[in-house]
Amino acid sequence: MKKTNPIKLEEFIRVDHAGERGAIKIYEGQLLALNTLIKDEKLKKTIEEMKIHEKEHSNYFENEIKKRNIKPTKFLPLWDILGVGLGFGSTLLGKKAAMLCTASVEEVIDKHYLSQIDQIGEDEIYLKEKIIKFREDELHHKDIAYDEGATKKGIYFFMDKIIKAGSKIAIKISEKI
């Protein structure tokens, strides 16, 4: 029976907790822009629906952090601020940018979750099933983002690279600290 490395398991839960909370903060930033400066009721509804999934994911990892007595990343307050800022700023740039923000983050999370799924053993089958389900939700969010206008053409190419680099850095830091 393949067993999960306990150190890796702790890292998985800590980073997934931070990441799902970060996704909520990005959506909160986008909704802040949509409720104050930008009026797009359809986009607002789309983001609110995706945020519901992120809350489900975040609540699961919040419970796992507590149940397993794992310390959350010390960077949560910074990730909160950066998440709200990224969401707000991307939405101010327009619908394409807001949706690219979602698509870019979800593309990083897809690979991140896939790596975890490959490393989780039979001793953590319920956790593995949850991560598989959450990955499917994230892939659905990515598809929605492209359906709603996300693009990597022109200046958006650079935005995609910056968001992905930031997401990967946040993952590496949150795994360890």
Contacts in CASP RR format, 6 or more apart in sequence:
PFRMAT RR
TARGET T0000
AUTHOR 0000-0000-0000
METHOD contacts of the structure
MODEL  1
MKKTNPIKLEEFIRVDHAGERGAIKIYEGQLLALNTLIKDEKLKKTIEEM
KIHEKEHSNYFENEIKKRNIKPTKFLPLWDILGVGLGFGSTLLGKKAAML
CTASVEEVIDKHYLSQIDQIGEDEIYLKEKIIKFREDELHHKDIAYDEGA
TKKGIYFFMDKIIKAGSKIAIKISEKI
1 121 0 8 1.000
1 122 0 8 1.000
1 123 0 8 1.000
2 121 0 8 1.000
2 122 0 8 1.000
2 123 0 8 1.000
3 121 0 8 1.000
3 122 0 8 1.000
3 123 0 8 1.000
4 119 0 8 1.000
4 120 0 8 1.000
4 121 0 8 1.000
4 123 0 8 1.000
4 124 0 8 1.000
5 119 0 8 1.000
8 119 0 8 1.000
9 120 0 8 1.000
9 124 0 8 1.000
9 127 0 8 1.000
10 68 0 8 1.000
10 70 0 8 1.000
11 175 0 8 1.000
11 176 0 8 1.000
12 116 0 8 1.000
12 119 0 8 1.000
12 120 0 8 1.000
12 127 0 8 1.000
12 131 0 8 1.000
13 61 0 8 1.000
13 64 0 8 1.000
13 65 0 8 1.000
13 68 0 8 1.000
13 70 0 8 1.000
13 127 0 8 1.000
14 65 0 8 1.000
14 70 0 8 1.000
14 71 0 8 1.000
14 72 0 8 1.000
14 73 0 8 1.000
14 174 0 8 1.000
14 175 0 8 1.000
15 73 0 8 1.000
15 112 0 8 1.000
15 171 0 8 1.000
15 174 0 8 1.000
15 175 0 8 1.000
16 57 0 8 1.000
16 61 0 8 1.000
16 116 0 8 1.000
16 131 0 8 1.000
16 134 0 8 1.000
17 58 0 8 1.000
17 61 0 8 1.000
17 62 0 8 1.000
17 64 0 8 1.000
17 65 0 8 1.000
17 70 0 8 1.000
17 72 0 8 1.000
17 73 0 8 1.000
18 72 0 8 1.000
18 73 0 8 1.000
18 75 0 8 1.000
18 76 0 8 1.000
18 79 0 8 1.000
18 170 0 8 1.000
18 174 0 8 1.000
19 79 0 8 1.000
19 109 0 8 1.000
19 170 0 8 1.000
19 171 0 8 1.000
19 174 0 8 1.000
20 54 0 8 1.000
20 57 0 8 1.000
20 58 0 8 1.000
20 60 0 8 1.000
20 61 0 8 1.000
20 134 0 8 1.000
21 58 0 8 1.000
21 61 0 8 1.000
21 62 0 8 1.000
21 76 0 8 1.000
21 79 0 8 1.000
21 80 0 8 1.000
22 79 0 8 1.000
22 80 0 8 1.000
22 83 0 8 1.000
23 54 0 8 1.000
23 57 0 8 1.000
23 58 0 8 1.000
23 105 0 8 1.000
24 51 0 8 1.000
24 54 0 8 1.000
24 55 0 8 1.000
24 58 0 8 1.000
25 79 0 8 1.000
25 80 0 8 1.000
25 82 0 8 1.000
25 83 0 8 1.000
25 84 0 8 1.000
25 87 0 8 1.000
26 83 0 8 1.000
26 84 0 8 1.000
26 86 0 8 1.000
26 87 0 8 1.000
26 90 0 8 1.000
26 101 0 8 1.000
26 102 0 8 1.000
26 105 0 8 1.000
27 47 0 8 1.000
27 48 0 8 1.000
27 50 0 8 1.000
27 51 0 8 1.000
27 54 0 8 1.000
27 87 0 8 1.000
28 51 0 8 1.000
28 84 0 8 1.000
28 87 0 8 1.000
29 83 0 8 1.000
29 84 0 8 1.000
29 85 0 8 1.000
29 86 0 8 1.000
29 87 0 8 1.000
29 88 0 8 1.000
29 89 0 8 1.000
29 91 0 8 1.000
30 47 0 8 1.000
30 87 0 8 1.000
30 88 0 8 1.000
30 90 0 8 1.000
30 91 0 8 1.000
30 98 0 8 1.000
30 101 0 8 1.000
31 44 0 8 1.000
31 47 0 8 1.000
31 48 0 8 1.000
31 51 0 8 1.000
32 84 0 8 1.000
32 88 0 8 1.000
33 87 0 8 1.000
33 88 0 8 1.000
33 89 0 8 1.000
33 91 0 8 1.000
33 92 0 8 1.000
33 98 0 8 1.000
34 40 0 8 1.000
34 43 0 8 1.000
34 44 0 8 1.000
34 47 0 8 1.000
34 91 0 8 1.000
35 44 0 8 1.000
37 92 0 8 1.000
38 91 0 8 1.000
38 92 0 8 1.000
38 94 0 8 1.000
40 95 0 8 1.000
43 95 0 8 1.000
43 98 0 8 1.000
43 148 0 8 1.000
46 144 0 8 1.000
46 148 0 8 1.000
47 98 0 8 1.000
50 102 0 8 1.000
50 141 0 8 1.000
50 144 0 8 1.000
53 134 0 8 1.000
53 137 0 8 1.000
53 140 0 8 1.000
53 141 0 8 1.000
56 137 0 8 1.000
57 134 0 8 1.000
57 137 0 8 1.000
60 130 0 8 1.000
60 134 0 8 1.000
64 70 0 8 1.000
64 127 0 8 1.000
65 71 0 8 1.000
65 72 0 8 1.000
73 79 0 8 1.000
73 173 0 8 1.000
73 174 0 8 1.000
73 177 0 8 1.000
74 177 0 8 1.000
75 170 0 8 1.000
75 173 0 8 1.000
75 174 0 8 1.000
75 177 0 8 1.000
79 170 0 8 1.000
79 174 0 8 1.000
82 170 0 8 1.000
86 101 0 8 1.000
86 163 0 8 1.000
87 98 0 8 1.000
87 101 0 8 1.000
89 97 0 8 1.000
90 97 0 8 1.000
90 98 0 8 1.000
90 100 0 8 1.000
90 101 0 8 1.000
90 159 0 8 1.000
91 97 0 8 1.000
91 98 0 8 1.000
93 159 0 8 1.000
95 148 0 8 1.000
95 149 0 8 1.000
96 149 0 8 1.000
96 150 0 8 1.000
96 151 0 8 1.000
96 156 0 8 1.000
97 156 0 8 1.000
97 159 0 8 1.000
99 144 0 8 1.000
99 145 0 8 1.000
99 146 0 8 1.000
99 148 0 8 1.000
99 149 0 8 1.000
99 150 0 8 1.000
100 145 0 8 1.000
100 150 0 8 1.000
100 151 0 8 1.000
100 152 0 8 1.000
100 156 0 8 1.000
100 159 0 8 1.000
100 160 0 8 1.000
100 163 0 8 1.000
101 159 0 8 1.000
101 163 0 8 1.000
102 141 0 8 1.000
102 142 0 8 1.000
102 144 0 8 1.000
102 145 0 8 1.000
102 150 0 8 1.000
103 142 0 8 1.000
103 145 0 8 1.000
103 146 0 8 1.000
103 150 0 8 1.000
103 160 0 8 1.000
104 159 0 8 1.000
104 160 0 8 1.000
104 163 0 8 1.000
104 164 0 8 1.000
104 167 0 8 1.000
105 163 0 8 1.000
105 164 0 8 1.000
105 167 0 8 1.000
106 138 0 8 1.000
106 139 0 8 1.000
106 141 0 8 1.000
106 142 0 8 1.000
106 145 0 8 1.000
107 142 0 8 1.000
107 164 0 8 1.000
108 164 0 8 1.000
108 167 0 8 1.000
108 168 0 8 1.000
108 171 0 8 1.000
109 135 0 8 1.000
109 138 0 8 1.000
109 167 0 8 1.000
110 135 0 8 1.000
110 138 0 8 1.000
110 139 0 8 1.000
110 142 0 8 1.000
112 171 0 8 1.000
113 131 0 8 1.000
113 132 0 8 1.000
113 134 0 8 1.000
113 135 0 8 1.000
113 138 0 8 1.000
114 135 0 8 1.000
116 131 0 8 1.000
117 128 0 8 1.000
117 131 0 8 1.000
117 132 0 8 1.000
117 135 0 8 1.000
120 127 0 8 1.000
120 128 0 8 1.000
120 131 0 8 1.000
121 128 0 8 1.000
150 156 0 8 1.000
152 160 0 8 1.000
END
